[in-house]
C-alpha cells in the first residue's frame, strides 16, 4: 500500500482507486446483482412490474429441473465441455512438452508465433473457417470426393464432433500456455536423473513431468472448460440440431425477451464453472494460491 | 562391485567446437578416478558420454569390456550424481531413493529394506518420510548418493556434487565419499575443478585442459610432484614460472638461462632428449613451498639474491613476494614455526631451491597462446 502511494502520489492514487472502484461497481458488481435480481422474478408485462405479483421466486431455476429438454442439454453441455477439455489436454501436452523441453530456442519462438497468430483473428471468424472446411460443399468433402475416398459428401456437422473439433482448435492456446509455463520450469536434470536411474519415457512423464505440471494442467483445464461451456459461436456455426448447447438456450431466452429465465440459466452456468474450478483444484491437488504463480 | 571403464580415443564435437579431443584413458575397476580441469573444459560432456546421454563423435567407451555405443543412459550400469543433485522435489526421501528400484520392479518390502540400509550407509537415519525440500544441503547430498547407489551401479559418476556446500561440509563430505567408495567397491568417476577434492579423494587423477585434452594421468602425488606438461604444472597447485633457455647439461641435470641467472633443473621422467638440446626455449617451474630462505654464505643450489616486497600471513604458513635483480617476481611459502618473521619488506635476502625441485619442461612459453603460463 505504501509503495502504491509512493508510485502514484495522493491525487494519482485517488484517481486510480476511484477508476478501478467505479469500474468494479458499475461494470461488474452492479450488473451482476441486477441479473441476480432478474433471475429470481417472474416474467411480467411491464405494467405489472413492481405490482403485487412481482415477488421473489425460485421458479426460473426450477424450470431447469422440470423442463426435460433443457435439463438434457445442460448435462450434455457439461459432458461435451469435459470432452473438449480432455481432448485439448491430450493434444496440447505433447506440443507443450516439445516446446518446453525438446525444441531449440529459435524454433520455440517460431512455434509460439504459429500458435498465437490465429488468435489475431476473432474467434467467430476462426470458427467460420472450420465451417468452410467441414460444410457439405466444403474443402474437406471436395478433397475426399476428388480422391474417390467417398462417393457422396459427408455431413461432418451432424452430431457433436464438429462443435468439439472447433472448440479444441479455438482454445488450444489457453491450454498450451499454462502447460508450457509449468513444464518449462522443470529442471532438465530431473528428467535426465530419472532416465539415468532406468526410468522409461512413460514413467518419466507419469512420475516427474505430470506431477510437476499439475498446476499448469489445472489452469489449462479450468480455462478451456469455462470457455467451452460458455461458447456460443462454435455450436451456432458448426452445430447441428443434435448438438444444441446450453448457451444457445440462454441466448434464445434473451432474444425472446425472457430475461428472467435467461439470467437464471446464466447464473447456473456461472455456478457450474465455479464448481468445476474447485473440482479441478481438488483433482490436481493444487491450492488456489499455486494457480496465481 | 565396480567395473572398469575404457575410454578409447573419444572425441566429441558440437558443431565447430570440440568439447573432448581424442581422450584415451583406462579407469580400473573399483578405482576412485577424478577428472580435474578448469570450468568449461569439457568435463561434464565427458561424464555425459560415459553415462550415455551423449554418444561420441569418434572413438568408443567400454564398460566391463562391453561397447556402450548406442546403449541409453537407462540401460548402462552407471548412475550419475548431478551437480545440482536433481532430487525429485515432490517426493519424500524414501520415494527418491526407491525410484530406481521401483523402475526395476523391486518389491515394496525389499525396497523399504534397501532404503533403510542406504540411509544407514550415508549416515542419514530417520529421514525416510521427510520431503527432500525440507533437508539441508549436506543431507540432500547424502540422499543423492543413496539414490544413485540404490540401483547398484558398477560405475558411479559424480559431477562436482560438493560445489554447493560450504567449505567445512565439503571437507567432511570428501572423507565420507571416499569411505563410501571403499565400502561399496564401486568405480567412482568424479569430475571437479577443485584440485583439493581431486587430490585428497582420488586413487588417480586425470588432468584435462581446454577443449577436453587429457594432459596427464597419475596418482595425486605424481600429478603434484611430477607434472608432465606446463598446463598441469600451472593448474595444479601454485608454481613460480620462468622463461628459460637450455644451455647445457651437468651431472645429469640441465642448465638453463633464466632472467635471474643460470639455474640447475631436472627434466620430467621419460623426457624426449631431442627437446632438451642446448639453445632450445623451455619453461622452468618451482613450487613456492620448496624455496628456502638462506643467509647467502656457502654454496647452495640455485641461489638468488632478492628484495622482500610483501608478506602475507595465512595461519599455517606465510606467503612472501620477492623480487630478483632481474625484476622477476617470486612467491615463496614458509610454514609457520611460531616465531615472528625476521624479514621486513624492503630488506634483502637470499633464496635457494634445489635442482630436483626445479622442473624444466621443453614447451616454450608462448605469449600468444599460453598467456597464463608466462611470467610477466
Interface residues (C-beta under 8 A of the other chain):
Chain A: X187 X189 X190 X192 X193 X194 X195 X196 X197 X198 X199 X200 X203 X207 X208 X211 X212
Chain B: X51 X53 X72 X73 X74 X75 X78 X79 X80 X82 X83 X84 X86 X87 X88 X90 X99 X100 X103 X104 X147 X148 X150 X151
